[in-house]
Every structure is written in structure tokens, then in C-alpha cells.
Amino acid sequence: MQVLINTDHNITLTENSTDELETTVETTLGHFGSHLTRVEIHLTDQSAGRSTGNDIRCLLEARPEGLEPQFVTDNASTVDVAVHGALHKMLHTLETTFGRLNQHKGASSMGGIEPR
């Protein structure tokens, strides 16, 4: 699973904080790592540097192999909180997506009714 981090010109990340974010993504979504080709974090400061509350937006994009990309967003006052919020939402989204796929794979062709 490849992790890419994109920021607008109002958000500056150090190499250390970028590494920490990558590790957080890999740890949180690691269960799905073999099914994901790429996870992208898009960070924007919606107030252009002014502190107005929940102005940091994290758009998280996960690309499951063979499926449509999944997107979630979260707004918070800091980058870390926004990323963690988006990861929590993505975890739920991926659990639902892969749970449905596994359910369909395991279902019989007769709608859950076993033949005699």
C-alpha cells in the first residue's frame, strides 16, 4: 500500500510529521493493506492560514484493488485531528465495503436457502 500526502500552500509538514502520518495510515488501515493499492491524504487549510476553528480539511482517498476509489473527509482544528477523524471514517467505510464483498462471495446462489 502506497501512502501519498498532499498539502495546499497554507500547510507545511516536516519530514518527521510526514513519516508519522504515513505510519498512522499504515497502522490504522494495515488490516486492508493487501487490498489497497494506494491511500492519498489531501490536506487543505480552508481559512487560508487564519485560525477560525475547524478549518483544516482532510480528504482521504483509498483505492481498493479492482474497486472504485473510496473517499471520506473530516474537518478539525489541527492536521493530526483531521487525519485521525478521516482515518476513523475510512476504516468504517472499508469494513463495510469489504464486508459486503465477503458476504456476497459466501452467499449461496439461492439467496441464503441451502438446497436439499
C-alpha positions, 0 to 999 in steps of 0.5 A: 500500500502506497501512502501519498500526502498532499498539502495546499500552500497554507500547510507545511509538514516536516519530514518527521510529521510526514513519516508519522502520518504515513505510519498512522495510515499504515497502522490504522488501515494495515488490516486492508493493506493487501487490498489497497493499492494506494491511500492519498491524504489531501490536506487543505487549510480552508481559512487560508492560514487564519485560525477560525476553528475547524478549518483544516480539511482532510480528504482521504482517498483509498483505492481498493484493488479492482474497486472504485476509489473510496473517499471520506473527509473530516474537518478539525482544528489541527492536521493530526485531528483531521487525519485521525477523524478521516482515518476513523471514517475510512476504516468504517467505510472499508469494513463495510465495503469489504464486508459486503464483498465477503458476504456476497462471495459466501452467499449461496446462489439461492439467496441464503436457502441451502438446497436439499 
